[in-house]
Amino acid sequence: MIEARELTKRYGHKAAVSGLDFRVEPGRVTGFLGPNGAGKSTTMRMILGLDLPSSGSVTVNGRRYQGMVWPLYEIGALLDARAVHPGRSAYNHLHSLAAANGIPRSRVDVVLEQVGLTAVARKRVGGFSLGMSQRLGIAGALLGDPGILLFDEPVNGLDPDGILWIRTLMRSLAAEGRTVLVSSHLMSEMALTADHLLVIGEGRLLADMSLDELIARDATDRVEVRAVDHHRLAGELRTLGGEVTLEPDGTLLVVGVDSATIGELAAAQGHVLHQLRDVTSSLEEAYFRLTEDSVVYRAPVPA
Ligand SMILES: Nc1ncnc2c1ncn2[C@@H]1O[C@H](COP(=O)(O)OP(=O)(O)OP(=O)(O)O)[C@@H](O)[C@H]1O
């Protein structure tokens, strides 16, 4: 388990992370979300002892990372997959990591097999594709067979096969009872991978809840209707108390009247419908609404 208490990091006058309180529990994948500059990497670096908190604390299995004798047995991390000496082979890279951390050499073959790099183990890392480098980074994280794993943007730049592989790996690590914390900007991927979410904005905790709860909290039940005479139908739905938005393509978005009622009204009034469907909120929509006030870097939307 990872536990942060009032975790704060200031750079000069600016707080990158402000009073974060959270627990990352075992047995599930916890997604770590937030806009650019929200403080995700800074938090991960503090968990791993690469940065010291200005105040507050963060512990791994109840202890600070700096106090661990052999940390790779407790927590493994993928932060920057390209941060590997390019002239080394995958095998040598993992072997030296194992040797420096008191991990038996036999684990190197095990993790190479686990990430599918056995066939290229003797090749120079400098010639690896991004996907192969990510796999090597993950092999390094798994080397000590730790109970806690941290992945910073693990699917960045990966092809669909690579993304599916990482998703499956994370789910199986969590199913084995491990603690898995993963940051990502890909909402559709997070919706498929994470059970629980921590959302931060401008260094502050915005949400700490299950994926289902976050989506349900934001949900506004809407119905999408396409009708031949959409202007007449829109008027009739407004008379029923519906809030109706007319999209440029003629689609009506209706809040406040359910799809069964709309279907019955359409039949009674002789409307020809081309579409009638319930729309549920996605994680992406819930995320946008949650973080809209804390986006630091925002470009103007093209007209
Ligand atoms: N070494 C540093 N010195 C000064 N400011 C820093 C340093 N590291 C991070 N920051 C600032 O702290 C804030 C949080 O940055 P951080 O990289 O943790 O965000 P992030 O959520 O990981 O962003 P991204 O999604 O873009 O990776 C940013 O405003 C960043 O500019």
The ligand as a MOL file (V3000), in Angstrom:
LIG
                    3D

  0  0  0     0  0            999 V3000
M  V30 BEGIN CTAB
M  V30 COUNTS 31 33 0 0 0
M  V30 BEGIN ATOM
M  V30 1 N 12.2260 20.3860 -10.8760 0
M  V30 2 C 11.2420 21.2880 -10.9730 0
M  V30 3 N 11.4810 22.6060 -10.7670 0
M  V30 4 C 10.5010 23.5350 -10.8460 0
M  V30 5 N 9.2210 23.2330 -11.1150 0
M  V30 6 C 8.9150 21.9500 -11.3280 0
M  V30 7 C 9.8930 20.9070 -11.2730 0
M  V30 8 N 9.2850 19.7190 -11.5210 0
M  V30 9 C 7.9730 19.9970 -11.7390 0
M  V30 10 N 7.7490 21.3310 -11.6300 0
M  V30 11 C 6.4560 22.0160 -11.7680 0
M  V30 12 O 5.5340 21.3690 -10.9360 0
M  V30 13 C 4.2530 21.2700 -11.5580 0
M  V30 14 C 3.8090 19.8210 -11.6190 0
M  V30 15 O 4.5880 19.1260 -12.5980 0
M  V30 16 P 4.4830 17.5540 -12.8730 0
M  V30 17 O 5.5170 17.2290 -13.8910 0
M  V30 18 O 4.5140 16.8370 -11.5880 0
M  V30 19 O 3.0340 17.4740 -13.4990 0
M  V30 20 P 2.3630 16.2350 -14.2650 0
M  V30 21 O 0.9750 16.1270 -13.7110 0
M  V30 22 O 3.2210 15.0380 -14.1990 0
M  V30 23 O 2.2930 16.8120 -15.7460 0
M  V30 24 P 2.3460 16.0400 -17.1720 0
M  V30 25 O 1.0150 15.4100 -17.3400 0
M  V30 26 O 2.5530 17.1930 -18.1120 0
M  V30 27 O 3.4970 15.0840 -17.1310 0
M  V30 28 C 4.3940 21.9360 -12.9130 0
M  V30 29 O 3.9590 23.2740 -12.8000 0
M  V30 30 C 5.8860 21.8900 -13.1730 0
M  V30 31 O 6.2790 22.9580 -13.9910 0
M  V30 END ATOM
M  V30 BEGIN BOND
M  V30 1 1 1 2
M  V30 2 1 2 3
M  V30 3 2 2 7
M  V30 4 2 3 4
M  V30 5 1 4 5
M  V30 6 2 5 6
M  V30 7 1 6 7
M  V30 8 1 6 10
M  V30 9 1 7 8
M  V30 10 2 8 9
M  V30 11 1 9 10
M  V30 12 1 10 11
M  V30 13 1 11 12
M  V30 14 1 11 30
M  V30 15 1 12 13
M  V30 16 1 13 14
M  V30 17 1 13 28
M  V30 18 1 14 15
M  V30 19 1 15 16
M  V30 20 2 16 17
M  V30 21 1 16 18
M  V30 22 1 16 19
M  V30 23 1 19 20
M  V30 24 2 20 21
M  V30 25 1 20 22
M  V30 26 1 20 23
M  V30 27 1 23 24
M  V30 28 2 24 25
M  V30 29 1 24 26
M  V30 30 1 24 27
M  V30 31 1 28 29
M  V30 32 1 28 30
M  V30 33 1 30 31
M  V30 END BOND
M  V30 END CTAB
M  END
